[in-house]
């Protein structure tokens, strides 16, 4: 009888160890989702901003103009931030991005229907935002503006005195954001949760629920063929800040190619990011 009990207990222990190992493998696999997202240069034939088949000289003049405008803007922004930092030492000295003249962009699906939108890919911005209805004061986006009322998975981020929505602020129970750019452009609205669909031609779609900015006021020099910005910096509310640790092992990489010879490249996440070279990791 005692041998039977001992055998039974040993069997239970063995099954428990096997189950634990199995679960650890499953959890490890769940944390290592790998996929690639197509990146398109603004002058690529695949881009919504494609300027047409320009001559080499016109392309060079175009790039020089972009570079001069960017340099002038950065010098102005740095000067402004230095002055602000002198008055407020805790101020962030990193200049904001220029919202217009997006150089690289991605197409992602948003909402329960997965409607696709072109977004400016920006490794300097933290918040991903798109224009949303009702839009009280918005730039003339050419694609249909995202309408939350048609998505069952959309929900606003609520807040109270006890539930913070830092770094944004709470107003009437909603998390409100506002971003002002150095050229006078701005966007503001509220923070919400929604499913984002990331697809590439050679991978299956991935669906993630994440916080983003639902812009109801966006004014200034935004590209009308784009619907907003995909924030890819290291802030907790950026795409990698929200999803990186849980899904991608905090790894991503990207390759910026010559649009005159290659139509697109890829933003790679997880183990796909490794190609034998150093990987962006945080």
URCOR-V701789 format. One record per residue. N is the residue number from 1. RES is the residue in one letter. OMEGA is omega in radians with two decimals (999 if undefined). NEAR is the number of other C-alpha atoms within 12 Angstrom. Layout:
[[N/RES/OMEGA/NEAR] [N/RES/OMEGA/NEAR]]
This chain:
[[1/X/-3.11/7] [2/X/3.11/8] [3/X/3.11/9] [4/X/3.13/10] [5/X/-3.14/11] [6/X/3.11/12] [7/X/3.12/13] [8/X/-3.14/14] [9/X/3.12/14] [10/X/3.10/14] [11/X/3.10/14] [12/X/3.13/14] [13/X/3.14/14] [14/X/3.11/14] [15/X/3.13/14] [16/X/3.12/14] [17/X/3.12/14] [18/X/3.12/14] [19/X/3.11/14] [20/X/3.13/14] [21/X/3.13/14] [22/X/3.14/14] [23/X/3.13/14] [24/X/3.10/14] [25/X/-3.13/14] [26/X/-3.14/14] [27/X/3.13/15] [28/X/3.14/17] [29/X/-3.12/18] [30/X/-3.12/17] [31/X/-3.04/22] [32/X/3.09/25] [33/X/-3.06/32] [34/X/3.04/32] [35/X/-3.11/31] [36/X/-3.13/33] [37/X/-3.08/35] [38/X/3.04/34] [39/X/-3.12/40] [40/X/3.06/37] [41/X/-3.08/36] [42/X/-3.11/38] [43/X/3.09/33] [44/X/3.06/28] [45/X/3.12/20] [46/X/-3.06/25] [47/X/3.04/28] [48/X/-3.14/29] [49/X/-3.08/26] [50/X/-3.07/23] [51/X/-3.09/17] [52/X/-3.08/17] [53/X/-3.10/14] [54/X/3.03/17] [55/X/-3.13/12] [56/X/-3.13/12] [57/X/3.14/11] [58/X/3.09/15] [59/X/3.13/21] [60/X/3.12/15] [61/X/3.13/14] [62/X/-3.13/19] [63/X/3.09/20] [64/X/3.11/14] [65/X/3.10/15] [66/X/-3.09/20] [67/X/3.12/17] [68/X/3.13/14] [69/X/3.13/18] [70/X/-3.14/25] [71/X/3.13/17] [72/X/3.13/17] [73/X/-3.11/25] [74/X/3.12/24] [75/X/3.10/18] [76/X/-3.11/20] [77/X/-3.14/27] [78/X/3.11/21] [79/X/3.13/18] [80/X/-3.12/24] [81/X/3.09/23] [82/X/3.11/21] [83/X/3.11/16] [84/X/-3.12/18] [85/X/3.11/18] [86/X/3.12/14] [87/X/-3.11/12] [88/X/-3.05/13] [89/X/-3.12/12] [90/X/-3.09/12] [91/X/3.12/15] [92/X/-3.06/18] [93/X/-3.13/19] [94/X/-3.11/21] [95/X/3.09/27] [96/X/3.10/30] [97/X/3.00/35] [98/X/-3.05/36] [99/X/3.12/39] [100/X/-3.11/36] [101/X/3.07/30] [102/X/-3.09/35] [103/X/3.12/35] [104/X/-3.08/40] [105/X/3.12/42] [106/X/3.07/39] [107/X/3.14/36] [108/X/3.09/36] [109/X/-3.12/30] [110/X/3.08/44] [111/X/-3.04/34] [112/X/3.14/25] [113/X/3.12/22] [114/X/3.10/25] [115/X/-3.01/25] [116/X/-3.12/26] [117/X/3.03/35] [118/X/3.12/41] [119/X/3.03/42] [120/X/3.10/42] [121/X/-3.05/43] [122/X/3.11/32] [123/X/3.10/29] [124/X/-3.12/23] [125/X/3.14/32] [126/X/-3.03/30] [127/X/2.95/43] [128/X/3.13/46] [129/X/3.03/48] [130/X/3.07/48] [131/X/-3.09/44] [132/X/2.99/38] [133/X/-0.11/23] [134/X/-3.11/19] [135/X/-3.02/26] [136/X/3.13/17] [137/X/-3.02/20] [138/X/3.06/31] [139/X/-2.99/30] [140/X/3.11/23] [141/X/-3.08/28] [142/X/3.09/20] [143/X/3.10/23] [144/X/3.13/21] [145/X/-3.12/32] [146/X/-3.14/35] [147/X/-3.07/25] [148/X/-3.04/29] [149/X/3.13/18] [150/X/-3.14/19] [151/X/3.13/20] [152/X/-3.09/17] [153/X/-3.13/22] [154/X/3.00/28] [155/X/3.12/26] [156/X/3.06/26] [157/X/-3.12/31] [158/X/-3.13/24] [159/X/3.06/22] [160/X/3.07/16] [161/X/-3.12/15] [162/X/3.14/10] [163/X/-3.06/16] [164/X/2.99/18] [165/X/3.08/26] [166/X/0.20/20] [167/X/-3.14/17] [168/X/-3.06/25] [169/X/-3.07/24] [170/X/3.13/24] [171/X/-3.14/20] [172/X/3.07/13] [173/X/3.13/19] [174/X/3.03/26] [175/X/-3.09/32] [176/X/3.09/31] [177/X/3.05/34] [178/X/3.12/26] [179/X/3.08/32] [180/X/-3.14/23] [181/X/-3.04/27] [182/X/-3.12/27] [183/X/3.13/26] [184/X/3.09/20] [185/X/-3.12/24] [186/X/3.02/31] [187/X/3.11/37] [188/X/-3.12/34] [189/X/-3.11/37] [190/X/3.14/40] [191/X/-3.12/39] [192/X/3.00/34] [193/X/3.05/30] [194/X/3.08/35] [195/X/3.07/29] [196/X/3.13/35] [197/X/3.12/27] [198/X/-3.10/36] [199/X/2.99/30] [200/X/-3.02/26] [201/X/-3.06/16] [202/X/3.11/12] [203/X/3.07/18] [204/X/-3.13/15] [205/X/3.03/21] [206/X/-3.08/25] [207/X/-3.13/24] [208/X/3.06/30] [209/X/-3.09/24] [210/X/3.08/34] [211/X/3.06/37] [212/X/3.10/43] [213/X/3.08/43] [214/X/-3.01/42] [215/X/3.07/38] [216/X/3.07/31] [217/X/3.12/31] [218/X/-3.04/38] [219/X/3.09/30] [220/X/-3.00/24] [221/X/3.08/26] [222/X/3.07/32] [223/X/-3.05/31] [224/X/3.10/29] [225/X/3.10/29] [226/X/-3.06/39] [227/X/-3.13/44] [228/X/-3.04/51] [229/X/2.98/45] [230/X/-3.08/41] [231/X/-3.04/34] [232/X/3.10/35] [233/X/-3.02/30] [234/X/-3.13/26] [235/X/-3.14/22] [236/X/-3.11/26] [237/X/3.08/31] [238/X/3.14/29] [239/X/-3.14/40] [240/X/3.11/37] [241/X/-3.13/30] [242/X/-2.98/28] [243/X/-2.98/31] [244/X/-3.07/33] [245/X/-3.06/25] [246/X/-2.99/23] [247/X/-2.93/29] [248/X/-3.11/35] [249/X/3.12/29] [250/X/-3.12/31] [251/X/2.95/36] [252/X/3.09/40] [253/X/3.08/34] [254/X/3.14/30] [255/X/3.14/26] [256/X/-3.00/23] [257/X/3.09/22] [258/X/-3.09/18] [259/X/3.12/25] [260/X/-3.11/23] [261/X/-3.11/13] [262/X/-3.03/18] [263/X/-3.12/22] [264/X/3.02/29] [265/X/-3.05/27] [266/X/2.94/32] [267/X/-3.00/36] [268/X/-3.10/33] [269/X/3.09/39] [270/X/-3.13/33] [271/X/3.06/26] [272/X/-3.10/27] [273/X/-3.07/29] [274/X/3.09/24] [275/X/-3.12/17] [276/X/3.12/9] [277/X/3.12/12] [278/X/-3.09/12] [279/X/3.04/22] [280/X/-3.08/28] [281/X/3.13/22] [282/X/999/17]]
